[in-house]
Amino acid sequence: MSMSLNEIREIEQYAATAVQLDGESPIYKLFLACVKGDYYESNGLLVRPPTTDQLLSEISGSRVEKAEIERLRQSVLIRDNGYFDAVNIV
């Protein structure tokens, strides 16, 4: 099932707020990158900053627990277009 642009923008806002509240945790930036890449880029839409690449660059090499990655994958149906390669899963 496809989501509307308004629904995606609402999710994007929640994720951006989570990044602001806990900027140390790469999982929120990873989630935001997944949302932007999977919706905007996949549909040929303009991605407002921070872009998917910027977010992935910011978290590149960060350590993320395997349980957090699994929780993200189970909670959200997102194609893995290499997003998870940006982090070190421990």
N, C-alpha and C positions, 0 to 999 in steps of 0.2 A: 504494500500500500504506500502510495506516495503522499508526502506531507505538503501542505501549502507553504508558500513563502512566509506568511504571517506566523505560522507555527515554527518554522525554522528560525525566524528572527527572534522569537520568544526564547527558544532553546539557546540560541546564540547569546542572548542577553544574560540568561541564567549562568551559562558557562563563563562568560566574561566577568560576571560578578564573583564567581568562585575563584577565578584567577586573581582578581583584585584582593579578595579576602585571604587567599592562601597561595600567593605567588611562588612559594617555595616548592609546592607539590607539582611535579610535571604532568600528573595524570589529567589535570583540568585543561592544561594547554594541549595535551594530546587529544583529548575529547573535542576541544574546540577546533583543532586542526582537522580532525576526522569529519566533523559536521560541515565545515567550510569546504573541504575538498570533495566530500561525497555529494553534497547538494549543489553548491554554487559552481564549482569547477566541472563537475560531471554534467551539469545542465548548460554549460557555456555561459554562465552568468559572471558578472564582475564580482570579484572578491574584495570587500572592503578591508583595509588594514586592521589588525595584523593579518597578513595572508597566511595561507597554509604553510608555505615554505618558510616564512618568518617564524611562525610558531614552532615548527619542527626544528629549525635551526637553534632556537632558544633552548630547546630541551635535548638537543643532540648529546648523546653520551650520558644522560641522566639515568640514575638507577630507579627502576620501578619494580615493585614486588609483583611476582607472577600472579598472585591472588587479585591484585588490583586490575591487571590486564584482563584476567579471566572474567572478573565482575563487569568490566566495561564491555567486553565482547558478548557476554550473556545479556546485558541490559539493553544494548543498542545494536540494531541490525545495520552494520556498516561494512562495506566491502573493504578488505585490507589491501589497500593500494600502496603498501610499503610504509604506512604510517607508523606501525609498531617497530619498524627497523631503526627508528631514530633514537630509541631508548635501549638501555641495557636492562633486560628482564632478569631479575634475581630471585 
